[in-house]
C-alpha cells in the first residue's frame, strides 16, 4: 500500500453556519459518512480572518466566535472523494490541501503529526519526541473527529477517551526518523518543513505559504501580525505542559499564518520569539 496521504485543512469561525446548521457539524458529518480515516476539530484561542475581525478568549466580548481548525487525513483517493461536498458547503474561510506521507521522504527538517486518543499517555508521547531531539512539540486537544473512520465527538459528562488529540513535532529529519518505529501504533503523517532562522527566512515558490510559530506568547504576536497585514491568523493552545491552579498556562501555543510568500516574508519580520517553520501550500 502506498504511504501517500492528503491532508485537508479548513479554517472557519465557531459560529459559522451553512444553511441551518453549524459548519463544524456539517463538515464532520461528511467525514463520518465517507469514513475518513483520521480527522480532528481543534478550537482556537485567538485569531482573525480576511476581514481582520479579531477573536480572542482573553476578553469575553471577543470570544463569541473563536476560530476553529479541522484537519482530515486519508489516502489521496479518499480525500478527493469528499472535496466536492466540502466545497459545496455554504461557508467563509480557507481550505488547504497538502501532501503528506507515512514514511520519511528526505529533506533536512520535517514535521511529524501523531493522532492519539485522550485515553493515551499524551505527555509520555510528547516526552518521547523531546528525548529524540524534536525542536518543538505541542499536543492539541480535539473536540470532534474520526478514528479509523468512526466518529468520535466530545460530549458533556463523558470521559471522551476516544476523542483524538493531535500531537505535532518538528525538528531535523535525521533525529525524528529514529523515533518513528515507537510511534507506529498510532496514525501519523510526515511533512517537509523548513525551520526558519534570521539567516534562513521563509521563501517558497508555491502560490501560498504557511508560517507556523511554536511558543508560549501569542497575544502581542497576533496583534503584530495583524498590523503587518497578515490575511489570516489562528492560534491553538496546547495541553502539553499545562499546570493546574495556575492563572497563566505553561503550555505552548501554535500560531499559523497562511498568505502569499511576499506577505509571509513581511510577517516573519515581526516575529521575535519561538521556533518558526514554513511550508509550501500548492493547493488552497
N, C-alpha and C positions, 0 to 999 in steps of 0.2 A: 504494500500500500504506500502511496506517495506521502511524503511528510509535508507537503504544501498545505497551507491554510490561508484563509482570508479572514480579516478582522474588520467587522462593520461597526463603526462608532458613530453615535448620534448625540448631539449636544442640543438641549432644549430646556424649557422652563418647567418648574414643578407644577404650575397651574395651567400649563398649556393644554388646550383641548383640540381634539379632532372630531368634528361633528358633535355628538352629545356625550363623548367620553374623554377621559383624560388620556393624553398622548402616551404616557407610560403604560397604561393598561392595554391600549390598542396595540402598541408595539410588541409587548411581551406575549399577548395573545397570538400574534403572528409567529413568534419564535416557538411558542408551545405547540401550535398547530403543525408547524413544519419540523418539530422535534430537533431544533437546533442543538447541537451537542453541548456547547458551553456558552452561557451568556450571563451577564450581571448588570444590575442597575445600581448606580452609585449616586448618592446625594451630595452635592457640593455645599461648601460653606460660604463661598463668595464668588462673584463673577459678574460679567456683563456680556452682552451680545452686540450685534451690529449697530443697534440704536444707542449704545453706551448707557443704558439704564442699569445702574449699579444695584446689585442684590447682595445682602450680607447677613449672616446670623449674628453679627456683632450688635446690631441695632434692631429692635423689634419692628420699626417702621420699614426697614429694608429687607425683612426676612420672609415676606409673604409669598415670594415666587423664586425660591432658590434654584440654582442651576442643577440639572440632572445630566448624567452621562450614562448612556447604555453602550455596552460592548458585547458583540456576538461573534463567536469564533467557530468555524467549521471548515469543511473542505470547500474548495472554490465552487464546485457544482451546487452544493447545498446552500451556500450564502447567496450565490447568484440567483437561486430559485426563489428567494424572498425579496429581492431588490424591487421588483415591480410593485409589490404590496406595500413595502416601506415607503417608496417614493409616491405611492398613491394616497398616502395619508395626508389630510389637510393639516399642514404644520408650518412652523417657522423654525429656523435653526440650521445647523450644519450637519451634514452626513459625510463621513470619510470612509474610504475603503483602502486597506493596507494589506500588503502581502506579509505572511509570516511563515515560519517553519517549525517543526518539532525537533529538528536536529541542527547543529551548528552549520553555518554556510560560509565561514570565513569572515574577515574584517577584524579591525583592531579592537573595537568596542561592540558590546551587544546588550540588549535588554531581554531579560527573562521574566515572563509573566506566568505565575502559577495560580491555579484556581483550586482552592480547598474549601471544605465545609467549615461552618463555625465550630463544629464539634472537634475539629482537629487542633493540634497544639500549634497555633499560628505563630506564637512567639518563638517556638523551637525551630520552625521553618525559617523564620527571619534571621535568627541567630546562626543557623547553619549557613545561610547565604553570606552573612557577615564574616564568618570564620573563613570562608573560601575567597575572601577578598573583594566582595561587592563594594563598590564605591558609594552606593546609596540603596537603601531598602525601605519600602513602605508597604503596609498592609491596609487595604481599603475594604470597609465593611459594606457588603451588598444588602439591598432591601428587597430584591426580586432577582429572578434568574432562572436558568435551566441548567441541570446537571445530567449528563448523559441523555439529553433530550426530554427530561422530565421537569416540569415547572416546580420551582422551589421559592415560594413567596413568604416573606416575613409577616408574621401575624402577632397581634397583641396576645398576651397570656400564653405564649408558646416558647419552647426552648429554641426553636428555629435552627436546629442543629445542622440541617442540610442546606440552609441558605448560603450561597457562595461568598467567599472572601477572596479578593484579588490581591495577590502579593506581587509587587513589581521590584525588580532588582536590576541595576545597571553597573557595568564595570568592564574590565578587559575580557575579551573572548577567551583567552587562554585560562584565566582563573575561573570564570563562571562555567566553562565547559566541564571542568573537573567535578562540579557538584551535580551535574545533570542526572547521572545514574541514581543518586539518592533521592531525586525528585520525581522519578519515573512513575510512581504510583498515582500521581495526580495529573490532570490535563495541564499542559503548559505550551507556551509558544515562545519562539526566539525571533528577535528582530534586530536588524542592524541599526545602530545609532552612532552618533558622533558626540563624544564628550567635548564640550566647548571650553576653551580657556581664552584668556586675553590675547594669546598669540595664535590661537586657532578658533576664530569666531565662526558662527554658523554661516553656511553658504551652500545652497543646493541648486540644481538645475530644474527641479520639478516646479510646477505652477504654484503649489502651496507647500508650506513647511510647518512642522510642529516643533515648537520650542517647549521643553519641559524643565521646570525648576524644582529641585528637591531641597527643601529647607524648612525651618520652623516658622519664620516670619512671612506673613502674606498680606497683611492689611495695607501697609505702606507700599509694598511691591505692586499690588493691584492698582493702586492709585497712580503710581508712577507709569505703569504700563498703559493705563487709560489716558494719561496726559501725553504719552508718546504716540498715541494714535492707534494702538492695537485694535484690530477688528473685533476680537472676542477673547475673553479670558475666563477660565474655570479653575477654581481651587477645590481640591479634595483633601480632607483631613484624614490622616491615617489613625489606626487604632494601636499600632505597634509603638510602645513607649509611653502610652497614656498612664497617668498615675491618678488613682482615686483621691478624692478630698483635696484636690489642688485647684485653685482658681485658674491657673494657667496650665494648659496641657503641654506635655513634653513630647508628644508625637510629632512626626514630620508632616508637612503639607506638600502636596504635589500640585504645582500650578502649571496649567497648559495654555499655550498661546498658539492659535492657528492663523496664519496670514501668509502674505506673499513673501518671498525671500528678502525683498528690499525692505519691507516693513519689519520683518523679523530682525534684520540687522540693526534697525533703529531701536527696537525693543531691547535687544541684547545690551545696548549701551547703558540702560538704566538699571540693570541687574547688578547688585553689588555684593550678593552673598548667595550661598547654596551651590549645589552641583547642577550644571546645566547640560542638557543634551539636545541635539537637533535630529529630526527625521524628515525625509522627503515624503510628501503626500502626492502620489501620482494621480489619484482619483478622489474628487471631493464634489 
